[in-house]
Amino acid sequence: MITLHHLEHSRSQRIIWLLEELGLPYTVKHYKRDAKTYLAPPELFKIHPLGKSPVITDGDITVAESGAIVEYLIDKAGGKLRPQAGTQAHRDYTYWLHFAEGSAMPFLVMTLIFNKIENAPLPFFVKPLVLPIARGISKQVKSSFINPNLERQFKYLNEHLGKNAWFCGDQLTGADIMMIFPLEAAASRAEAIKSMPNIAAYVKKVHALPAYKKALEVGGPYDYA
């Protein structure tokens, strides 16, 4: 039996969606974030040395990393949600499967980090000196590097979704499972996405899918939906 070790408000939500789409039997073990640090609890280190989610166990097999989990589960389901090898759809599938974490997420994570720097509490006796400098550096990095890259990236995604019903054409694939988290995260963190109607329509369409709705019931609290 597949067990998903599921951390609230995390990338593992999309793995529940995938399991529902594939129709594979599974169970979910829930983990809550630390109230102060917002990090995963130490119990996850018992499952994988890095103590992160998502991670699945399937008998004596342990698989971590979203993309690796998607590939493993699709293989287990006989290739469902993966285009036929040798086709353009399969090449697109491979591209978007890796794009999600390789290209889309880094700039969103940077946005989160620099926003925290700008809003981080500091001792009162250093705040007048340090806070303006920290905020100034953060805003400069965001305006000159992070935001232009985010805008370029999501303009590209918006144009692609204007021409395709799903990321690999007319059919839902594992690439869509991977791409939903960056788009959901962007909707909550990046100003650039607010004027991208095709992305907004795509996210709304995914959220309306029966399997996605079921995954939300199973997964519990999820800030991005």
C-alpha positions, -999 to +999 in steps of 0.1 A: +000+000+000+013+035-009+016+059+020+020+096+013+037+114+041+018+147+037+028+180+052+001+207+054+004+237+030+030+220+009+039+205-025+026+171-013-009+183-020-004+178-057+007+142-050-027+135-035-043+150-066-022+126-087-031+096-066-068+105-071-064+109-108-046+076-112-070+057-090-043+041-070-051+029-035-032+049-008-032+062+027-021+096+040-001+103+071-005+139+081+022+162+095+018+197+108+043+225+105+061+240+135+040+269+147+071+292+152+094+282+124+068+269+099+092+241+091+083+204+088+083+184+121+112+162+131+091+131+126+096+133+089+134+127+094+124+091+103+110+087+068+137+104+048+171+118+059+162+153+047+130+154+067+110+170+039+076+164+022+064+150-001+078+115+004+060+083-002+066+048+010+054+017-009+063-014+011+101-012+016+105+015-011+109+051-002+106+078-029+112+116-023+111+147-046+079+156-063+091+148-098+105+114-089+072+106-070+052+116-101+072+093-123+071+064-099+033+066-094+026+070-132+048+039-138+029+020-111-004+030-129+009+016-162+018+049-178-015+067-173-012+105-176+020+102-196+020+108-234+033+081-257+071+080-260+086+096-291+058+121-296+060+159-293+035+156-264+060+134-245+089+158-252+067+186-238+058+164-209+094+159-200+101+196-204+073+208-181+079+181-156+113+195-150+104+231-156+082+232-125+110+229-099+140+237-121+128+270-135+094+281-120+100+276-083+135+292-077+123+328-083+092+322-063+113+309-034+135+340-037+105+362-035+094+345-003+129+348+012+133+385+004+098+393+016+107+377+049+139+398+050+119+430+045+094+420+073+117+403+097+115+415+133+148+430+146+159+441+181+149+477+187+185+489+192+196+478+157+164+484+138+171+520+129+204+511+114+199+476+099+163+475+088+165+503+062+196+488+047+181+453+046+149+465+031+168+486+005+189+456-006+159+434-007+139+458-028+168+464-052+173+426-057+136+421-063+132+450-087+163+444-107+165+406-108+137+386-093+106+405-106+118+409-142+125+372-144+092+363-128+074+386-153+092+371-182+086+336-170+049+339-163+043+358-195+057+327-213+034+304-193+004+326-199+011+326-237+015+288-236-018+282-218-035+305-242-027+280-269-031+248-250-059+234-228-032+216-207+005+219-205+011+191-230-019+198-253-054+185-250-049+159-223-042+162-186-007+147-178+017+144-149+032+177-161+000+195-150+004+178-116+038+193-113+030+227-127+000+235-105+020+243-074+042+270-090+011+286-104-008+284-071+023+298-053+027+326-078-009+336-074-002+343-038+033+358-040+040+374-074+024+406-086+033+397-122+007+369-124-023+391-115-026+403-151-022+369-167-058+357-175-048+323-190-029+313-159-058+323-137-083+304-159-060+273-158-057+273-120-095+277-117-101+248-141-078+226-121-095+235-089-128+225-104-117+190-112-134+163-091-101+146-083-086+179-072-115+186-049-113+151-034-076+157-028-083+189-009-108+169+013-081+143+020-052+167+024-067+192+048-056+228+051-040+242+020-033+279+017-030+279-021-065+268-029 
